Amino acid sequence: MPPAPSKPVPAADLHDRVAAVIDALRPVIQADGGDVEFVGVTDDNVAQVRLKGACIGCPSAAMTLRHGIERSVRENAPEITGIEALEP
């Protein structure tokens, strides 16, 4: 599970804050052969990402998504109601 970004993400628009968190987490995920792409935020404030590389089909991907990525995103953008992984 990726750690939270080491620096707080400065207040900006919601899309930019979520993108900054995802960008901060990418090196940790890439170190395990995977990757994550930020797609956008829905009108219902659900962050959408696309898992890539070794994350596709990995049994730990759901845990990484919920307990790593979602937790970090919600800490920096509390108005996010959830996270959704889109098909590759």
N, C-alpha and C positions, 0 to 999 in steps of 0.2 A: 504494500500500500504506500503510495507516494506521500511524503511529508508535505505539510502546508508550506506555501512560499515563505521564505525567511524574512521578507520585508512586507509590511502591509501594502496593499495596493491602494494608491491614492484615489480619492473620490473622483469619479468621472461618470460618464454616462454608463448605463448598465452593460451594454454590449462591450464597451472598452474594458470595464472592470473584469467581466467574465473572461474575455480574451486574454487579459494580462495574467490571470490565475492559470489558465490552461497553458499559456506559454511558459510560465514558471515551472509547471509540473512536467512538461514534455521531456526535458533531459533525463529525468528519473525513469520515465516510462521507456524512453528510447534506449536507455542502458540495458534494459531487459529484452531488447529486440522488438518492442512494440512502438506504437505512436498513437497520438490522439490529435484530432483536428477539430477545432471549434467551428461549428456550422452557423449557429445563431441562437437567438432567443425568441420563443414563440410569444404570441399575444398574451398567453397565460403565464408568462415568466418562467417557462421551462427552458433550461439551457440544453441545446442539442449539440452532440459531439459525434464524431465518427472514429471508432477504434480501428487501428491499422496494424499491419505487420503481425508479430507474434501474439498480439491481443486477440486477433480473430480466432475464435475457437478455444481460447485459453480458459480453463476452468476457473481461474482466479479473476478473470476480466470483470465479472459482475461485482465482486468484492472491491476491486480497485475502483470501479465506477462509483459505487455507492459510498464506500467508507474512505476513499482517498479523494477522488476528484470532486464528488458532490459536496463532501464536508468542507473541502478547501474553498470551493466556489461559494457556498452559502455563508462561510465566515466572512468573505470579502464582499459579497453581494446578497445580503439577507433577504432581499425581495424575490430571489429565485425560489420557486416553489418545488423544483425537482430537476433532475437531469435525465436525459433520454439519449440512448445510443442508437444512431441511425444505422441502417445496413450499409456495409462498405460499398 
